[in-house]
Structures are given as C-alpha cells and as structure tokens.
Amino acid sequence: MKKTTITICLLLIATLAFSQEDREMKTLFGNGGIYSHGGYGGITTSYSSIDNRDAILIGGRGAWLINHRIGIGLAGTGFLTEARTDTQLNNRYEYIGGYGGLFLEFIVNPESPVHLSFPITIGAGGIAYSRAHNSFRGGDFDFFEEDSQAFFVVEPGIELELNVIKFMRVAFGVSYRHTSDIELNYASSGQAIAPKDALRGLSGGVTLKFGKF
C-alpha cells in the first residue's frame, strides 16, 4: 500500500514538473517581462462617397504594438473623387485632398488566425475643389483650384483581421469619417460648392500590414 502511494505521488510530481517545463517565468524586467513590443507598417486602399461622388482613398499607417493588442502611431490618407462637369465654371472639377494624425488601435485576440481590431485616427487635413486633368505646360505644373479649406477629422473603424503569415496580416475594414464643417464657395458668386457635411461618411477597404506582431 505504501509503495503504491509513493508511486502515485512520484507520478504526480513528475507530471507537474513536465507541465511547468515550457512555461516562461514572468518578471517586471528583461526578456521574460510582462509586456512585449512590436510594430508594423500598413497600406490601405478604400472606397467612399464624397459629395455623392465616387472616391478612392489611399493611405498608410505605422504603429508601435504593446503586448500584441494596443497600437500607437501615425496614419495618413489621400483621396480623389470622380470628375464632373461644373456648369458654373464650364469645366470638369473634382475634390482632392488628404488627412492624417494620431493613430490608435485595440486588437482583440491577436493570437487567433481571425480576429477583430478597432482603429481610430484623430487629426486634420485639407480639401480642394480642383479642375480635373491638370497638366504640365511649359515645364510648369498647371493646377487650378476654385476653393480649398482645412478641417479636423475623427475616424473610428472596425476591421476583420487575418493572420496570413507570421509577419503579414490582411484586414477588411469599415470606418466612419467625421469632420468639421466644410465651406467651399465659388469665387465669383460666393455660392456654396458643397454641403458642409460633404466629407462625412463611411469608407470600406483593405489593409495590408507587415511587421512584428
């Protein structure tokens, strides 16, 4: 009976020892610290509507990752709408501009192959109502804008993220772009070119991320 009890105890001790073998000790400092650090760079292509016109948005972001879940960095986006004929100006005009600023992100269950992330960009930008098909003439760039303005922007979003390989992720996302009021006016009449909320709206796109996650 005693031999059986001793054998069982030894087996339990051995089992516990092997189960602890792969566990890393957590300390406040050093390689076994409670925090891990990484970072990534990303390229985003999105579609949106600006003043009821189709618009394409191209952007980039870079973030420092803390503990695989919290991203802090910078992001920037440029946009261009389709050109339409403006009867007041007798030419084709389009909206062009960009914005950027502080980028924050919270990633849910990053170790899962498919997971969610919640990014937000807070910053500023500018928009111009520009004549389409600007070109080089006599070695100079012929660019004409009817009006332009700066604005503030807050753009929260949600992304479905896929861990493709160790250093690459693909995210499919939707965001809402909220801006300060836009006031673009015709120089000759002072009439408004676009409504004040012309830049506000949803965007949907794809982001490629490369880095240490």
C-alpha positions in Angstrom: 0.0 0.0 0.0 2.8 2.4 0.9 4.7 1.6 -2.3 1.6 2.3 -4.3 1.0 5.6 -2.6 4.7 6.6 -3.1 4.5 5.6 -6.8 1.4 7.7 -7.3 3.0 10.7 -5.6 6.1 10.4 -7.7 4.0 10.2 -10.9 2.0 13.4 -9.9 5.2 15.3 -9.1 6.8 14.2 -12.4 3.6 15.3 -14.3 3.6 18.7 -12.7 7.2 19.2 -13.4 6.9 18.4 -17.1 3.7 20.6 -17.3 5.7 23.6 -15.9 8.7 23.0 -18.1 7.5 25.1 -21.1 6.1 27.9 -19.0 8.1 31.1 -19.1 8.7 32.9 -15.9 7.2 36.4 -15.9 9.2 39.3 -14.4 8.9 43.0 -14.4 12.1 43.5 -16.5 14.1 41.5 -19.0 13.2 39.0 -21.7 10.6 37.4 -19.6 8.8 40.7 -18.9 5.1 41.0 -18.7 5.0 43.3 -21.8 6.0 42.5 -25.4 6.8 45.1 -28.0 6.5 45.1 -31.8 5.4 47.3 -34.7 4.1 47.3 -38.2 3.5 49.4 -41.3 0.4 49.2 -43.4 -1.0 50.3 -46.7 -4.8 50.9 -47.1 -7.0 51.2 -50.2 -10.6 52.2 -49.6 -13.8 53.3 -51.4 -16.0 56.1 -50.2 -18.5 58.7 -51.3 -17.7 62.4 -51.1 -20.5 64.9 -52.0 -22.3 62.0 -53.8 -19.3 61.2 -55.9 -17.3 58.0 -56.0 -14.0 58.5 -54.3 -10.8 56.4 -53.9 -8.7 56.7 -50.8 -5.1 55.6 -50.4 -3.4 55.6 -47.0 -0.6 54.4 -44.9 -0.1 53.8 -41.2 2.7 52.9 -38.8 2.2 51.7 -35.2 4.1 50.6 -32.2 2.4 47.5 -30.7 2.3 46.9 -27.0 1.6 43.4 -25.7 0.2 42.4 -29.2 -3.0 44.3 -28.5 -2.5 48.1 -28.3 -1.2 50.1 -31.3 0.0 53.7 -31.1 1.3 55.6 -34.2 0.6 57.8 -37.1 -1.7 57.5 -40.1 -2.3 59.4 -43.3 -4.8 59.2 -46.2 -5.2 60.9 -49.5 -8.4 61.0 -51.5 -9.6 61.8 -55.0 -13.2 61.9 -56.4 -14.5 61.3 -59.9 -14.6 64.5 -62.0 -17.9 66.1 -63.1 -18.8 69.0 -65.3 -19.4 72.2 -63.4 -21.8 74.3 -65.3 -20.9 77.5 -63.5 -17.2 77.1 -64.3 -17.6 75.4 -67.7 -15.1 72.7 -66.9 -14.7 69.4 -65.2 -13.9 69.6 -61.4 -13.1 67.1 -58.7 -12.4 67.0 -55.0 -8.9 66.2 -53.9 -7.2 66.3 -50.5 -5.9 64.3 -47.6 -5.8 64.0 -43.8 -3.7 62.3 -41.1 -2.8 62.4 -37.5 -2.6 60.2 -34.3 -3.5 56.6 -34.9 -4.7 54.3 -32.1 -5.8 50.6 -32.3 -7.1 47.9 -30.0 -6.8 44.3 -31.2 -9.0 41.6 -29.8 -7.5 38.1 -29.5 -4.5 38.8 -31.8 -3.2 35.2 -31.4 -6.3 33.9 -33.2 -6.0 33.4 -37.0 -9.1 35.5 -37.5 -9.9 38.4 -35.1 -11.2 41.9 -34.8 -9.4 45.3 -34.3 -10.8 48.7 -33.6 -8.7 51.5 -35.1 -9.2 55.3 -34.8 -7.5 58.2 -36.4 -7.6 61.7 -34.9 -6.1 64.6 -36.8 -6.6 67.2 -39.5 -6.5 67.6 -43.3 -7.3 69.7 -46.3 -9.7 69.5 -49.3 -9.7 71.4 -52.6 -12.2 71.7 -55.4 -9.8 71.4 -58.3 -10.1 71.5 -62.1 -9.6 68.0 -63.5 -6.9 66.9 -65.9 -4.3 69.4 -64.6 -1.2 69.1 -66.7 2.4 70.3 -67.3 2.7 73.4 -69.5 6.0 74.9 -70.4 7.7 72.9 -67.7 5.3 74.2 -65.0 2.5 72.3 -63.4 -0.8 73.8 -64.4 -3.0 73.4 -61.3 -6.2 75.4 -60.6 -8.4 75.2 -57.6 -11.7 77.1 -57.1 -11.5 76.9 -53.3 -9.9 74.9 -50.5 -10.2 74.5 -46.8 -8.6 72.8 -43.8 -10.6 70.6 -41.5 -10.4 68.4 -38.3 -11.2 64.7 -38.5 -12.0 61.8 -36.3 -12.3 58.4 -38.0 -13.2 55.3 -35.9 -13.5 51.9 -37.5 -13.7 48.2 -37.2 -11.6 45.6 -39.0 -11.7 41.8 -39.6 -8.1 40.8 -39.5 -6.4 37.6 -40.8 -3.0 36.4 -39.7 -1.7 35.2 -43.1 1.9 34.5 -42.1 4.0 35.5 -39.1 4.9 38.9 -40.4 1.9 39.7 -42.5 -1.8 40.4 -41.9 -4.7 41.4 -44.1 -7.6 43.4 -42.7 -11.0 44.2 -44.2 -12.5 47.2 -42.6 -15.2 49.8 -42.4 -14.8 53.3 -40.9 -16.8 56.4 -40.4 -15.2 59.7 -41.3 -16.5 62.6 -39.1 -15.1 66.1 -40.0 -15.6 69.7 -39.0 -17.9 71.7 -41.4 -16.6 72.2 -44.9 -17.2 75.6 -46.5 -16.2 75.6 -50.2 -17.5 78.6 -52.3 -17.4 79.8 -55.8 -15.1 82.8 -56.1 -17.4 84.8 -58.4 -20.8 84.3 -56.6 -19.9 83.2 -53.1 -22.3 80.3 -53.6 -21.6 77.1 -51.8 -19.9 74.4 -53.9 -20.7 71.5 -51.5 -22.7 70.9 -48.3 -20.9 71.4 -45.0 -21.0 67.6 -44.3 -19.6 66.6 -47.7 -16.7 64.7 -46.2 -18.6 62.9 -43.6 -19.4 59.3 -44.4 -18.5 55.6 -44.4 -15.4 54.1 -46.1 -14.7 50.4 -46.8 -11.4 49.0 -47.7 -8.5 46.6 -47.4 -5.3 47.0 -45.4 -2.0 45.0 -45.8 0.1 45.0 -42.6 3.8 44.0 -42.4 5.8 43.8 -39.2 6.4 42.2 -35.9 3.0 41.4 -34.3 
